Amino acid sequence: MKAIMVMFDTLNRRFLPPYGAADVHAPNFTRLAERTATFDNCYGGSMPCMPARREMHTGRYNFLHRGWGPLEPFDDSVPEILKENGVHTHLATDHQHYWLDGGATYHPRYNTFEFFRGQEGDEWKGHVADPDIPDSVPHSANPLRRQDWVNRLYMKDEADHPQTRTFDAGLHFIRTNHAEDNWFVQIETFDPHEPFFSYDHYKKLYPDDYGGPHFDWPDYKRVTETPEQVAHLRNQYLALLSMCDRSLGRVLDMMDDLALWDDTLLIVCTDHGLLLGEHDWWGKNAPPFWDETIHTPLFVWDPRSRVAGERRSSLVQTIDFGPTLLDFFGVPRTADMQGVPLREVIERDAPVREAGLFGCFGGHVGVTDGRHVYMRACTEPGNRPLAEYTLMPTHMRGRIPVATLRDATPAEPFPFTKGVAPLRLPGYAYTDPYAFGTLLYDLENDPEQLSPLLDDELELRMATLMAGLMRANDAPPEQYERLGLPPSGPVTSSHLLAGRQWDQVVASEHPPLTAAEFPRSRLSVTTPTRLLVAEPAAETVLRKHLGALMDSPLLPEAMPFSLLEIAGTAVGVISRETLHAIADDLKDL
């Protein structure tokens, strides 16, 4: 038996022809749907990239206990389990987060692995002189943007693009080993993640008359760009998606050429989607996880049942991918895995769960039953209490600061930590979900999620499902307190939040703050934070208004950005009132 997983990053199902997209050039996704079971109710679990990959390895939710980080010493890893059971596992990827601190333990779980450099702002080629950077939208201070323009100098030809090289490597593995048995290859590309960099022959598929500044990389913030800029950016995404479609077609061609459909499992999936102007937002993480980000595409060919050209409506999740691979190779799941094999769903659409959880650490906690979506915010502004439980104290791009580690305390083991006591660390989130309020939707009647509901009976049912799944996931006590849910016993009408937080729901739709609303002065909320903290008087102002946030692990990552930019992305972490108060104090310095 053999298995292939083709994994894309940031693949929005609404832009794929099998999910109803029109005028999108993706013939190989159409071809894929004709050869597989297409899942209509696949949801992500833990957001974003590495939390989703931890779910794929471990078969259980990540986001209630921890944010972005490596595999833990007590984690089960499906590729490693397969390796230990005689299945050769191989990873070919250009996903640069695997070689940063926050992803450093995933790739060694495979027998063999290959990396290809250059995606996004991957710290790859070293140029001391600044590259030529065109006038661009947006004008953010993100330091990765400079590095990205350096990297692009080495991708003039499509053959040199890391996506192409990743698929070259994955196909080389397949061709080299197609006559052998017992192998699994994961071909994983960062695309179509931003920046939406592709080539002219793909861009010509989506012509527009845009003549403004260069724009293929949005900040994660509210949309402030013109309708023409929004349409142009979507076209850049579609061009890159069409490039992904071509790479997918190369895999399908090889399966045809080598007759791999007879004995090879094929999974085509993603970790999450992206907001491309929907709900007046770009990106992910800060706003609630509306359908565009969490309701994901999934296609599976299982040679045992040979189901092709059919759709499946049962609710499945990312945590099911690993158990599906184990089942295919006849390897038992571990006791800690909450995901289930999808064999029976593929064969006859057999349900595997009543509801599924999703969210990111410190954000809304979401639950869906496949029709309704309930995203619960924290009960009070400030998003407290919040704690991370880990033995791998890193963030995405660095180690957790020593100052934070000094506040770490040993915690009691969780059932899934195999008797090991993790560290309990102060937790910090990039957004305060209180600013958006608690949201309830009926996707059957409101598929665009434009009209949140006030329905106490439905909210009570969904909150009960949420509490039950949190308990099954051994959620830490802080999460129940933060969300205002009981750790045991029934959820009652006293626990409902949607009506109590309706004012936040309405307020979250107000236009974003702009620089014009603040005094013009030498130091301002538009000044990079690194320059503010460099002046003692300005740092004193920040400490007065931001308190513990000044010593949080979030601050080092925020240094290149202004407080206005931070507030636009980390919604609720710095309120409008706080931003105005800081601006008033800074103008006198």
Wavefront OBJ file of the C-alpha trace (Angstrom):
o trace
v 0.000 0.000 0.000
v 1.120 3.536 -0.811
v -0.168 6.993 0.070
v 0.266 10.495 -1.316
v -0.808 13.671 0.448
v -0.787 16.875 -1.590
v -1.116 19.718 0.858
v -1.591 23.366 -0.026
v -1.516 26.287 2.402
v -4.273 28.918 2.436
v -6.480 27.213 -0.149
v -9.879 28.911 -0.082
v -12.512 26.371 -1.188
v -14.741 29.106 -2.582
v -12.249 29.705 -5.378
v -12.247 26.076 -6.560
v -14.537 24.891 -9.400
v -15.644 21.736 -7.510
v -17.025 24.047 -4.816
v -18.904 26.282 -7.238
v -16.290 28.805 -8.357
v -16.888 30.198 -11.833
v -14.322 31.780 -14.143
v -11.421 30.181 -12.283
v -8.870 28.301 -14.362
v -8.335 25.147 -12.299
v -9.048 22.194 -14.610
v -7.012 19.786 -12.535
v -9.104 20.430 -9.433
v -12.141 19.602 -11.583
v -10.351 16.484 -12.771
v -9.453 15.648 -9.171
v -13.098 15.822 -8.067
v -13.991 13.388 -10.842
v -11.510 10.858 -9.426
v -12.156 11.255 -5.678
v -14.716 11.763 -2.936
v -15.226 15.513 -2.487
v -16.006 16.577 1.087
v -18.537 19.351 1.583
v -18.186 19.613 5.364
v -14.483 19.523 6.167
v -13.424 21.993 8.865
v -10.043 22.943 10.193
v -9.437 22.705 13.902
v -6.440 24.600 15.270
v -5.321 27.724 13.470
v -3.097 28.674 11.775
v -0.196 26.807 10.055
v 1.821 24.883 12.651
v -1.110 24.291 15.022
v -2.905 22.656 12.076
v 0.130 20.506 11.342
v 0.346 19.404 14.967
v -3.255 18.210 14.573
v -2.335 16.244 11.460
v 0.488 14.510 13.327
v -1.284 13.891 16.631
v -4.938 13.473 15.668
v -6.097 15.829 18.420
v -6.866 19.527 18.871
v -4.017 21.887 19.725
v -5.460 25.349 20.269
v -6.975 25.131 23.753
v -3.655 24.320 25.430
v -1.063 26.028 23.302
v -0.437 28.394 20.422
v 2.086 28.053 17.635
v 4.904 25.667 18.471
v 6.769 22.420 17.808
v 5.637 18.892 18.462
v 5.877 18.139 22.175
v 7.991 15.295 23.630
v 4.795 13.503 24.650
v 3.054 13.941 21.279
v 2.221 11.040 19.017
v 3.280 11.661 15.420
v 1.581 9.769 12.598
v 4.595 9.917 10.233
v 6.806 8.613 13.024
v 4.339 5.849 13.923
v 4.238 4.795 10.280
v 8.043 4.862 10.164
v 8.204 2.627 13.223
v 5.803 0.203 11.513
v 7.834 -0.248 8.355
v 6.300 2.467 6.170
v 8.860 4.795 4.591
v 7.671 8.380 5.079
v 8.996 11.274 3.021
v 8.321 15.025 3.210
v 8.952 17.424 0.309
v 8.083 20.997 1.273
v 8.811 24.676 0.818
v 6.958 25.628 4.017
v 9.596 27.812 5.659
v 8.110 27.582 9.155
v 9.502 24.055 9.501
v 13.024 25.460 9.878
v 12.119 28.166 12.390
v 12.022 27.674 16.152
v 8.260 27.161 16.192
v 8.264 24.256 13.746
v 11.582 22.593 14.320
v 10.450 19.157 15.505
v 8.056 18.141 12.736
v 10.268 17.142 9.811
v 12.569 14.746 11.750
v 9.546 12.523 12.336
v 9.776 11.397 8.686
v 12.325 8.892 7.388
v 13.545 11.429 4.840
v 12.740 15.045 4.014
v 13.592 17.801 1.545
v 13.284 21.584 1.939
v 13.137 24.278 -0.728
v 13.815 27.855 0.240
v 12.407 31.226 -0.676
v 8.707 31.417 0.171
v 7.269 34.588 1.734
v 10.016 36.388 3.687
v 12.090 33.260 4.247
v 15.494 34.378 5.518
v 17.239 32.793 2.548
v 19.503 34.860 0.301
v 21.638 37.508 1.986
v 21.812 40.931 0.337
v 23.260 43.813 2.326
v 22.130 46.389 -0.233
v 18.409 46.970 -0.412
v 16.668 45.428 -3.414
v 14.614 47.524 -5.789
v 11.145 47.593 -4.248
v 8.316 49.181 -6.258
v 5.742 51.449 -4.737
v 3.483 48.925 -3.040
v 0.231 48.483 -1.200
v 0.250 48.235 1.755
v 3.067 50.359 3.158
v 3.517 48.302 6.325
v 6.793 47.981 8.187
v 6.806 44.191 7.991
v 10.531 43.346 7.646
v 9.732 40.151 5.747
v 8.719 42.241 2.747
v 12.279 43.389 2.080
v 13.561 39.808 2.253
v 10.804 38.661 -0.068
v 11.995 41.055 -2.780
v 15.509 39.646 -2.378
v 14.170 36.099 -2.708
v 12.213 36.926 -5.863
v 15.485 37.768 -7.628
v 16.208 34.025 -7.588
v 12.817 32.937 -8.961
v 12.831 34.565 -12.379
v 11.881 31.266 -13.987
v 8.995 29.069 -12.871
v 11.366 26.108 -12.707
v 13.226 27.904 -9.897
v 10.106 28.641 -7.840
v 10.005 26.706 -4.551
v 6.542 25.354 -5.381
v 7.856 23.864 -8.623
v 10.926 22.450 -6.910
v 8.782 20.936 -4.158
v 6.594 19.106 -6.672
v 9.688 18.094 -8.652
v 11.041 16.442 -5.509
v 7.764 14.763 -4.584
v 7.357 13.379 -8.080
v 10.958 12.167 -8.057
v 10.206 10.212 -4.887
v 7.086 8.683 -6.465
v 8.793 7.725 -9.713
v 11.805 6.311 -7.866
v 9.679 4.195 -5.519
v 6.485 3.456 -7.417
v 7.340 -0.255 -7.775
v 8.009 -0.578 -4.032
v 5.441 -1.065 -1.296
v 4.755 0.645 2.037
v 5.540 4.312 1.542
v 3.901 7.667 2.190
v 4.951 10.944 0.595
v 3.712 14.358 1.698
v 4.098 16.977 -1.054
v 3.445 20.217 0.752
v 3.652 23.676 -0.770
v 3.235 27.022 0.980
v 1.189 28.285 -1.974
v -1.302 29.837 -2.513
v -0.343 31.585 0.747
v 0.535 35.245 0.420
v 2.492 36.876 -1.122
v 0.635 35.915 -4.280
v 3.717 35.729 -6.474
v 3.330 33.895 -9.765
v 4.207 34.399 -13.439
v 2.770 36.354 -16.333
v 1.177 33.413 -18.115
v -0.940 32.758 -14.998
v -1.754 36.425 -14.473
v -2.953 36.686 -18.065
v -5.724 34.244 -17.145
v -7.225 37.009 -14.957
v -6.758 40.283 -16.831
v -7.637 43.593 -15.252
v -6.868 47.223 -16.059
v -5.330 47.934 -12.664
v -2.672 50.629 -12.855
v -1.991 51.322 -9.188
v 0.883 50.428 -6.857
v 2.168 46.851 -6.714
v -0.208 44.753 -4.606
v 0.121 41.008 -4.057
v 0.565 40.797 -0.270
v -2.155 42.083 2.074
v -1.644 42.902 5.713
v -3.938 41.099 8.148
v -6.292 43.977 8.816
v -9.560 45.629 7.849
v -9.925 46.455 4.178
v -9.112 50.104 3.502
v -8.118 49.661 -0.140
v -10.179 50.699 -3.175
v -12.525 48.253 -4.943
v -10.040 48.176 -7.828
v -7.233 47.165 -5.489
v -9.408 44.477 -3.877
v -10.278 43.015 -7.282
v -6.640 43.137 -8.380
v -5.422 41.316 -5.274
v -8.006 38.594 -5.787
v -6.722 38.179 -9.325
v -3.192 37.750 -7.969
v -4.477 35.013 -5.643
v -6.274 33.303 -8.522
v -3.158 33.411 -10.689
v -1.186 31.655 -7.958
v -4.038 29.182 -7.453
v -3.857 28.338 -11.159
v -0.147 27.707 -10.753
v -1.037 25.333 -7.894
v -3.558 23.656 -10.188
v -0.805 22.972 -12.719
v 1.352 21.366 -10.009
v -1.596 19.234 -8.908
v -2.067 18.105 -12.491
v 1.496 16.818 -12.565
v 0.675 14.488 -9.652
v -2.516 13.268 -11.322
v -0.607 12.659 -14.552
v 1.945 10.518 -12.728
v -0.780 8.527 -11.004
v -2.226 7.867 -14.462
v 1.137 7.020 -16.037
v 2.206 4.629 -13.271
v -1.256 3.108 -12.598
v -1.085 4.245 -8.978
v -4.870 4.507 -8.672
v -4.926 0.743 -8.107
v -3.172 0.748 -4.722
v -2.429 4.324 -3.669
v -4.391 6.522 -1.270
v -4.532 10.173 -2.386
v -5.424 13.018 -0.022
v -5.529 16.607 -1.303
v -6.065 19.099 1.505
v -5.120 22.398 3.095
v -4.627 23.786 6.596
v -6.992 26.757 6.259
v -8.330 29.384 3.872
v -8.044 33.182 3.843
v -10.205 36.281 3.830
v -9.753 38.171 0.565
v -11.969 41.126 1.370
v -14.950 39.143 2.653
v -16.383 40.629 5.851
v -14.182 43.663 5.041
v -11.067 41.839 6.220
v -7.794 40.589 4.806
v -6.065 37.465 6.075
v -6.817 35.456 9.199
v -6.165 35.195 12.961
v -7.482 38.593 14.099
v -11.187 38.319 13.181
v -13.398 35.310 13.945
v -12.861 32.262 11.740
v -15.615 32.732 9.243
v -16.206 30.053 6.634
v -13.654 31.448 4.197
v -10.870 30.543 6.633
v -12.052 27.438 8.495
v -14.369 25.536 6.097
v -11.782 23.797 3.959
v -11.620 21.745 0.747
v -10.830 18.031 0.956
v -10.547 15.364 -1.737
v -9.739 11.702 -1.020
v -9.232 8.672 -3.272
v -9.249 5.371 -1.383
v -8.382 2.408 -3.644
v -10.199 0.040 -1.283
v -13.656 1.507 -1.974
v -12.794 3.207 -5.298
v -15.381 5.950 -4.749
v -14.974 8.595 -7.460
v -17.005 11.579 -8.579
v -19.186 11.544 -5.457
v -19.682 14.083 -2.671
v -19.700 13.503 1.062
v -21.673 15.620 3.546
v -20.498 14.138 6.869
v -18.614 16.517 9.151
v -14.864 15.777 9.181
v -11.831 17.680 10.444
v -8.072 18.052 10.212
v -7.629 15.716 13.197
v -8.976 12.896 10.982
v -6.159 13.036 8.412
v -3.543 11.231 10.506
v -5.873 8.435 11.685
v -6.967 7.936 8.061
v -3.349 7.296 7.067
v -2.812 4.893 9.971
v -5.960 2.966 9.080
v -4.915 2.680 5.441
v -1.633 1.040 6.438
v -3.277 -1.168 9.073
v -1.647 0.604 12.020
v -3.810 1.167 15.139
v -4.510 4.665 16.406
v -3.061 5.655 19.760
v -5.349 6.108 22.748
v -4.814 9.881 22.727
v -6.078 10.421 19.181
v -9.488 12.051 18.858
v -9.640 11.990 15.071
v -11.132 9.006 13.284
v -10.354 7.220 9.996
v -12.435 8.433 7.075
v -12.759 5.066 5.349
v -16.460 4.667 6.105
v -17.212 8.296 5.258
v -15.605 7.813 1.858
v -17.340 4.500 1.267
v -20.900 5.390 2.356
v -20.915 8.878 3.943
v -21.148 7.397 7.439
v -21.136 10.159 10.097
v -18.136 10.237 12.413
v -19.032 13.120 14.755
v -21.925 15.269 15.841
v -19.874 18.456 16.062
v -16.335 19.777 15.693
v -14.254 22.385 17.508
v -12.073 25.045 15.911
v -10.146 28.167 16.856
v -6.750 29.620 17.613
v -5.074 30.011 20.972
v -6.690 32.861 22.885
v -9.204 33.610 20.121
v -12.840 32.729 19.657
v -13.635 29.083 20.327
v -15.845 27.794 17.542
v -18.082 24.783 17.172
v -20.050 23.564 14.173
v -22.540 20.777 13.620
v -22.135 21.137 9.858
v -25.044 23.550 9.500
v -24.720 25.965 12.403
v -21.551 27.768 13.492
v -21.109 29.205 16.985
v -18.051 31.311 17.794
v -17.816 32.191 21.458
v -15.824 35.171 22.685
v -14.345 35.724 26.118
v -16.787 37.080 28.679
v -14.819 40.233 29.532
v -12.393 42.566 27.747
v -8.774 41.652 28.360
v -9.158 38.000 27.346
v -8.129 36.623 30.723
v -7.220 34.200 32.179
v -5.051 32.561 29.540
v -2.212 30.067 29.977
v -0.065 27.969 27.648
v 0.955 24.427 28.549
v 4.145 23.270 26.872
v 7.587 21.742 27.223
v 8.718 23.429 23.981
v 8.630 27.145 24.865
v 8.854 28.818 21.468
v 6.752 31.063 19.293
v 6.611 31.157 15.506
v 9.918 32.930 14.977
v 11.676 32.756 18.300
v 12.024 31.430 21.782
v 9.684 32.467 24.569
v 11.501 35.218 26.504
v 13.346 34.382 29.691
v 11.211 36.939 31.538
v 8.111 34.929 30.674
v 9.784 31.643 31.578
v 10.515 33.009 35.060
v 6.750 32.985 35.616
v 6.413 29.355 34.490
v 5.146 26.815 36.986
v 4.869 23.018 36.746
v 1.341 21.933 35.899
v -0.428 18.698 36.623
v -0.165 16.243 33.717
v -3.049 16.141 31.270
v -4.307 12.700 30.215
v -2.629 13.105 26.803
v 0.792 14.137 28.205
v 1.487 10.525 29.261
v 2.226 11.342 32.883
v 4.523 14.238 31.997
v 3.949 17.565 33.744
v 4.077 20.458 31.229
v 5.036 23.998 32.104
v 2.242 26.484 32.650
v 3.171 29.845 31.116
v 1.316 33.159 30.967
v -0.606 33.115 27.694
v -0.948 35.989 25.230
v -3.089 36.262 22.121
v -2.839 38.465 19.041
v -6.464 39.490 19.326
v -9.113 40.025 21.975
v -12.265 38.215 20.790
v -14.381 40.352 23.120
v -14.036 43.166 20.555
v -16.049 41.088 18.048
v -18.532 39.525 20.452
v -20.091 36.066 20.310
v -21.469 35.018 16.918
v -24.052 32.416 15.868
v -24.878 31.548 12.252
v -27.150 29.258 10.241
v -25.166 28.364 7.125
v -28.145 26.869 5.347
v -30.004 30.175 5.359
v -26.993 32.492 5.566
v -24.031 30.837 3.788
v -22.101 34.138 3.591
v -22.440 34.623 7.369
v -23.732 38.159 6.990
v -26.521 38.000 9.601
v -25.564 36.663 13.048
v -28.458 35.205 14.999
v -29.929 35.845 18.412
v -31.544 32.487 19.211
v -31.255 31.370 22.835
v -32.414 27.813 22.212
v -29.930 27.284 19.374
v -27.108 28.985 21.262
v -27.752 26.768 24.287
v -27.495 23.647 22.106
v -24.292 24.838 20.441
v -22.729 25.958 23.734
v -23.525 22.528 25.185
v -21.797 20.857 22.234
v -18.821 23.172 22.738
v -18.505 22.432 26.443
v -18.732 18.699 25.803
v -15.957 18.796 23.201
v -13.772 20.955 25.448
v -14.153 18.434 28.247
v -13.332 15.567 25.890
v -10.238 17.540 24.851
v -9.130 17.946 28.506
v -9.276 21.726 28.155
v -7.396 23.597 30.908
v -9.383 25.440 33.590
v -8.443 28.886 32.270
v -10.379 28.285 29.066
v -13.663 27.615 30.885
v -13.213 30.729 33.009
v -12.217 32.886 30.017
v -15.251 31.756 28.018
v -17.716 31.643 30.903
v -18.543 27.949 30.482
v -18.864 25.372 33.265
v -16.070 22.765 33.438
v -18.673 20.238 34.559
v -22.428 19.982 34.788
v -25.026 21.377 32.397
v -24.720 24.539 30.335
v -27.727 26.716 31.177
v -29.338 29.898 29.929
v -27.180 31.826 32.394
v -24.142 30.948 30.268
v -25.460 32.471 27.020
v -23.397 35.322 25.569
v -24.686 36.310 22.126
v -27.369 38.681 23.422
v -25.137 40.146 26.143
v -22.416 40.900 23.591
v -24.555 42.241 20.773
v -23.134 45.759 21.195
v -19.635 44.412 20.483
v -20.906 42.634 17.385
v -22.303 45.932 16.080
v -19.241 47.950 17.119
v -16.877 45.533 15.372
v -18.346 46.649 12.047
v -17.308 50.291 12.561
v -14.705 51.663 10.114
v -11.080 51.161 11.201
v -9.046 53.953 12.733
v -6.850 56.046 10.435
v -3.781 58.204 11.043
v -5.826 61.342 10.306
v -7.736 60.850 13.577
v -4.631 61.399 15.717
v -2.502 64.486 16.452
v 0.502 65.064 14.203
v 3.573 65.187 16.430
v 7.187 64.058 16.572
v 6.186 60.875 18.376
v 2.798 59.387 17.649
v 0.843 56.170 17.379
v 2.085 56.103 13.764
v 5.735 55.938 14.916
v 7.365 52.474 14.812
v 7.154 50.953 18.284
v 10.929 50.309 18.355
v 11.487 54.093 18.192
v 8.972 54.737 20.966
v 10.535 52.273 23.407
v 13.979 53.725 22.618
v 12.969 57.001 24.282
v 12.484 56.667 28.064
v 9.682 59.222 28.240
v 7.737 57.549 25.436
v 8.297 54.111 26.960
v 6.851 55.445 30.220
v 3.726 56.520 28.325
v 3.385 53.075 26.785
v 3.815 51.342 30.131
v 1.204 53.621 31.670
v -1.424 52.621 29.124
v -0.399 49.124 27.998
v 0.711 47.628 31.312
v 1.652 43.938 31.135
v 1.475 43.969 27.329
v 4.839 45.767 27.365
v 6.510 42.694 28.883
v 4.638 40.091 26.878
v 6.274 37.886 24.215
v 4.200 39.757 21.623
v 6.166 42.992 21.925
v 9.408 41.871 20.205
v 7.422 40.788 17.138
v 5.581 44.116 17.111
v 8.657 46.370 17.208
v 8.743 47.259 13.479
v 5.074 48.262 13.473
v 3.327 51.368 14.736
v 0.749 51.141 17.502
v -1.909 52.053 14.931
v -0.853 49.088 12.762
v -0.801 46.791 15.798
v -4.275 47.904 16.869
v -5.565 47.289 13.352
v -4.351 43.702 13.399
v -4.452 42.736 17.079
v -8.043 43.857 17.428
v -9.118 44.598 20.980
v -5.621 44.169 22.409
v -5.156 47.938 22.126
v -8.565 49.614 22.222
v -9.545 52.778 20.397
v -9.743 54.634 23.699
v -6.269 53.475 24.728
v -4.801 54.460 21.382
v -6.223 57.987 21.660
v -4.944 58.310 25.237
v -1.440 57.270 24.176
v -1.513 59.729 21.262
v -2.539 62.574 23.583
v 0.367 61.854 25.949
v 2.927 61.408 23.174
v 2.128 64.708 21.476
v 3.497 66.586 24.504
v 6.915 64.890 24.433
l 1 2 3 4 5 6 7 8 9 10 11 12 13 14 15 16 17 18 19 20 21 22 23 24 25 26 27 28 29 30 31 32 33 34 35 36 37 38 39 40 41 42 43 44 45 46 47 48 49 50 51 52 53 54 55 56 57 58 59 60 61 62 63 64 65 66 67 68 69 70 71 72 73 74 75 76 77 78 79 80 81 82 83 84 85 86 87 88 89 90 91 92 93 94 95 96 97 98 99 100 101 102 103 104 105 106 107 108 109 110 111 112 113 114 115 116 117 118 119 120 121 122 123 124 125 126 127 128 129 130 131 132 133 134 135 136 137 138 139 140 141 142 143 144 145 146 147 148 149 150 151 152 153 154 155 156 157 158 159 160 161 162 163 164 165 166 167 168 169 170 171 172 173 174 175 176 177 178 179 180 181 182 183 184 185 186 187 188 189 190 191 192 193 194 195 196 197 198 199 200 201 202 203 204 205 206 207 208 209 210 211 212 213 214 215 216 217 218 219 220 221 222 223 224 225 226 227 228 229 230 231 232 233 234 235 236 237 238 239 240 241 242 243 244 245 246 247 248 249 250 251 252 253 254 255 256 257 258 259 260 261 262 263 264 265 266 267 268 269 270 271 272 273 274 275 276 277 278 279 280 281 282 283 284 285 286 287 288 289 290 291 292 293 294 295 296 297 298 299 300 301 302 303 304 305 306 307 308 309 310 311 312 313 314 315 316 317 318 319 320 321 322 323 324 325 326 327 328 329 330 331 332 333 334 335 336 337 338 339 340 341 342 343 344 345 346 347 348 349 350 351 352 353 354 355 356 357 358 359 360 361 362 363 364 365 366 367 368 369 370 371 372 373 374 375 376 377 378 379 380 381 382 383 384 385 386 387 388 389 390 391 392 393 394 395 396 397 398 399 400 401 402 403 404 405 406 407 408 409 410 411 412 413 414 415 416 417 418 419 420 421 422 423 424 425 426 427 428 429 430 431 432 433 434 435 436 437 438 439 440 441 442 443 444 445 446 447 448 449 450 451 452 453 454 455 456 457 458 459 460 461 462 463 464 465 466 467 468 469 470 471 472 473 474 475 476 477 478 479 480 481 482 483 484 485 486 487 488 489 490 491 492 493 494 495 496 497 498 499 500 501 502 503 504 505 506 507 508 509 510 511 512 513 514 515 516 517 518 519 520 521 522 523 524 525 526 527 528 529 530 531 532 533 534 535 536 537 538 539 540 541 542 543 544 545 546 547 548 549 550 551 552 553 554 555 556 557 558 559 560 561 562 563 564 565 566 567 568 569 570 571 572 573 574 575 576 577 578 579 580 581 582 583 584 585 586 587 588 589
